[in-house]
Each structure stands twice: as C-alpha cells, then as structure tokens.
Amino acid sequence: MAGSRGGTSHHYGSLGKLPCRQSTSSRLLSRTARFDPAIPPTDMPPLAPGENAECDSDFQSNASVRGESRQTDATHATVTITQIKVTLQLNINIWVPTGVTQHVIEHEEGHRQVSEYYYQTADKLAERIAATYMGKQVEITGTNLGAESSKMLQQIATDITDEYNKELNPGPTQLLYDALTDHGRNEVVVKDAVAHALKNISIESTQPTTNPRN
C-alpha cells in the first residue's frame, strides 16, 4: 500500500528594491521502520483494510515570493514579482510489521521507487511553475497597501505550491502499481511492475484530452 501526500506550505512576502531571482532547492529523506502490529506507533498513518504494511510518501513544498511595489496614489499600487524561492522535500516512511516476509518489504520498496522517480524531476517542475510568475505585475488597491501587498504575495506562493502538488501527482502510478501486484499478494516481479506502471501512466498522460485519465 502507498500513500502520497502534499505537505503543508508556508509562505511569506516582502517588498522593496530587489534583484530578480528564482531558485529551487530539494531534499529527500527515506527510512524503513518495523512495528509491532499489536501496538502501532502513534506517528504511523492508519493501515488500509486488508493491509499489513505501507509506504507513506509525503511530498512537501514551500514557496516564498517577494516583490517590488510602485505606488500610484494613496490607495493604488503595482507590485512586480522579483524573487521566488521554492523549497521541496520528500519524506518516505516504509512501515513493515515485525516478522514480515521479504516479499512484502520488496513490494513497499516498489512504492518508494515510484515516489523517488517522480521526485527526480520535481525541481524542474517547480522551476517551470515559478518561472510563469516571475516579473508578473499585479495591481492592488486598499487603504493599507502594505497589508494588501503581503496578502497578494502569499496568495501567489500558495498558487505555486498548489500547482506543484497538482502537476506532480504520483497517485495514479501508485494505484496502477498496486493493481499490477495485487498489493503485493501475487508473484509479479517488483522491478517489472514499477517499470510497467511508470511506462503506462506516461503513455496515458500524453493521450488527447478526449481520452481523460481515470
């Protein structure tokens, strides 16, 4: 079983004369933990019915956006986006019960491989999304332009991380992998199932929009 999550995002914004700059950084943390099924750890996500192990992939993204403000009058200003920094992190936790078979462990490792495959190009995805906002000019109005500017910059940061989580979307591949392996119950080779799932999802994602992915 696999769970893929989009982490919470923290955003901030500030104004002033700033050089135009865009940057992305990323970090990957992975661990395997054994647990007593009779006393599961408090930090372990609940197991789905019929499952005895799981791979929890937490894709986290954090965007900070800064801009330069040009005030036109007491209640109007134009803010130009001048800096965007996106920080990414993937936390993978594989939870397996004590005494579990090697076959189950290998199945959960397959879920880890799928998550890591998507994360390999996550920084490029984040850079592409952030680039569409660099240099963007936004008109703001209000009696407190500073507060309005901060609110607008925070919204753009939220939009960036929301779009990142939406486009990354490893969920369908994880579901296909589980379908191919019957959640680790059959004898399909993990390496082959991972390769097949990644290949077939890639093919489906390039189909015309008249054949949407389910």
C-alpha positions in Angstrom: 0.0 0.0 0.0 1.2 3.5 -0.7 0.1 6.9 0.5 1.1 10.1 -1.3 0.6 13.4 0.4 1.2 17.0 -0.4 2.8 18.7 2.6 1.7 22.0 4.1 3.2 25.1 2.7 4.5 28.1 4.5 4.6 31.4 2.6 5.9 34.9 3.2 6.3 38.1 1.1 8.1 41.4 1.4 8.5 44.5 -0.7 11.4 46.7 -1.7 14.1 47.1 -4.3 15.2 43.5 -5.1 17.2 41.9 -7.8 15.2 39.4 -10.0 16.0 36.0 -8.8 14.4 32.5 -8.9 15.7 29.5 -7.0 14.7 25.9 -6.1 16.2 23.5 -3.6 15.2 20.0 -2.7 15.8 17.3 -0.1 15.0 13.6 0.1 14.6 11.6 3.4 13.8 7.9 3.4 13.6 5.3 6.2 12.2 1.9 6.9 10.7 1.2 10.3 9.4 -2.1 11.8 6.5 -2.0 14.2 4.5 -4.3 16.5 1.1 -4.8 14.9 -0.4 -5.0 18.4 1.0 -1.6 19.3 1.4 0.5 16.2 3.4 3.7 16.6 1.5 6.9 17.1 3.2 8.6 14.1 2.3 5.8 11.7 -0.6 6.5 9.3 -3.6 4.1 9.7 -3.3 0.9 7.6 -6.0 0.4 4.9 -8.3 -2.6 5.4 -6.5 -5.9 4.5 -3.1 -4.2 4.5 -0.2 -5.1 6.9 2.4 -2.7 5.7 2.6 0.7 3.9 4.8 3.2 2.2 3.9 6.8 3.2 5.3 9.4 0.8 5.0 13.0 1.9 5.8 15.5 -0.8 6.3 18.9 0.8 6.7 22.2 -0.9 7.3 25.7 0.4 7.3 28.8 -1.7 8.4 32.3 -0.7 7.6 35.3 -3.0 8.9 38.8 -2.9 8.1 41.8 -5.0 8.8 45.5 -5.7 5.9 47.9 -5.2 5.3 51.1 -7.1 2.6 53.3 -5.5 0.4 55.4 -7.9 -1.7 57.1 -5.2 -2.8 56.6 -1.6 -4.9 53.6 -2.4 -3.4 52.1 -5.5 0.0 50.4 -6.3 1.5 48.0 -8.8 3.6 45.1 -7.4 6.2 43.3 -9.6 7.2 39.8 -8.6 11.0 39.9 -8.4 12.0 36.9 -6.3 10.7 33.4 -5.9 12.3 30.6 -3.8 10.8 27.1 -3.8 12.0 24.5 -1.3 11.0 20.9 -1.8 11.2 17.9 0.4 10.1 14.3 0.1 9.8 12.2 3.2 9.3 8.5 2.6 8.5 6.2 5.5 8.1 2.5 4.9 6.2 0.8 7.8 6.5 -3.0 8.0 5.4 -5.3 10.9 7.9 -7.4 12.7 8.3 -10.9 11.2 7.1 -9.7 7.8 8.2 -11.6 4.7 10.8 -10.2 2.3 8.2 -10.2 -0.4 6.1 -7.6 1.4 9.2 -5.5 2.1 10.1 -5.6 -1.6 6.6 -4.6 -2.6 6.8 -1.5 -0.3 10.2 -0.7 -1.8 8.5 -0.6 -5.2 6.2 2.2 -3.9 9.3 4.0 -2.7 10.9 3.7 -6.2 7.8 5.2 -7.8 7.9 8.2 -5.4 11.6 8.7 -6.0 11.1 8.6 -9.7 8.6 11.5 -9.6 10.9 13.4 -7.2 13.8 13.2 -9.6 12.3 15.9 -11.8 10.3 17.7 -9.1 12.7 20.6 -9.0 12.4 21.2 -12.8 8.6 21.2 -12.4 8.8 23.7 -9.6 11.2 25.9 -11.6 8.8 25.8 -14.6 5.8 26.8 -12.5 7.7 29.6 -10.7 9.0 31.0 -14.0 5.4 31.8 -15.1 5.1 34.2 -12.1 8.5 35.9 -12.3 8.1 39.5 -13.5 4.3 39.4 -13.2 2.7 42.7 -12.3 -0.3 42.8 -10.1 -2.5 45.9 -9.3 -3.5 46.2 -5.7 -6.0 48.6 -4.1 -6.9 49.4 -0.5 -6.3 51.8 2.4 -3.5 49.6 3.7 -1.3 48.9 0.7 1.3 47.1 2.7 -1.2 44.6 4.0 -2.7 44.1 0.6 0.7 43.5 -1.0 1.6 40.9 1.6 -1.7 39.1 1.1 -1.2 39.1 -2.6 2.3 37.7 -2.4 1.2 35.0 0.0 -1.6 34.0 -2.4 0.9 33.7 -5.3 3.1 31.5 -3.1 0.1 29.3 -2.3 -0.8 29.1 -6.0 2.7 27.9 -6.9 2.7 25.1 -4.3 -0.8 24.1 -5.2 0.0 23.9 -8.8 3.2 21.9 -8.0 1.2 19.3 -5.9 -1.4 19.1 -8.7 1.0 18.5 -11.5 3.4 16.2 -9.6 0.5 13.7 -9.0 2.2 10.3 -8.4 -1.1 8.8 -7.1 -2.3 7.2 -10.4 1.0 5.4 -10.9 1.0 4.1 -7.3 -2.5 2.8 -7.8 -1.6 1.1 -11.1 1.5 -0.5 -9.4 -0.8 -1.9 -6.7 -3.2 -3.2 -9.3 -0.4 -5.0 -11.2 1.0 -6.6 -8.0 -2.4 -7.1 -6.3 -1.0 -5.1 -3.4 2.0 -7.5 -3.1 -0.2 -10.6 -3.0 0.9 -12.1 -6.4 4.3 -13.0 -7.7 4.8 -10.2 -10.2 8.4 -9.0 -10.0 8.6 -5.6 -8.3 11.1 -4.2 -10.8 8.9 -5.1 -13.8 5.7 -3.8 -12.1 7.3 -0.4 -11.4 8.6 -0.1 -14.9 5.3 -1.1 -16.4 3.3 1.3 -14.2 5.7 4.3 -15.0 5.6 3.5 -18.7 1.8 3.1 -19.0 1.0 6.2 -16.9 3.4 8.2 -19.1 1.6 6.9 -22.2 -1.8 7.7 -20.8 -0.8 11.2 -19.8 0.2 12.0 -23.5 -3.2 10.9 -24.9 -5.6 13.6 -26.3 -7.9 15.3 -23.8 -10.8 13.4 -25.4 -9.5 10.3 -23.5 -9.1 11.6 -20.0 -7.1 9.6 -17.4 -9.3 7.9 -14.8 
